[in-house]
Amino acid sequence: MIEERNKGADVDGLLRKALADDLPADVEAGMRRRIALFREAKAQERGAAGPAWLFRRGVWAALSLLLLAAGILLQGGKASSPLADRIAAIKTEFASLEPTRR
């Protein structure tokens, strides 16, 4: 395993040496300029989206708490319907049956 890692390091070093001077200086400068512009644009987007992201996160948190409270109130309300009573009766009936052996 260590030998394989060492082989990879040798190949990486060889590639770095072989490809070190492939780009002309003007192409490299142009690429660096485009990368800098891209990073600046992304930094500006991130700066503008920060407060909006926090606001959306707060809205989702409040909504989830409201849904949780609604679920608790619905369960505690005990306003059952005839269908719910029948389903509960069937569940208790099945729970009292002995398991079948196969």
Secondary structure as GFF3:
##gff-version 3
##sequence-region A 1 102
A	DSSP	alpha_helix	2	18	.	.	.	ID=ss1
A	DSSP	alpha_helix	25	77	.	.	.	ID=ss2
A	DSSP	alpha_helix	82	96	.	.	.	ID=ss3
###
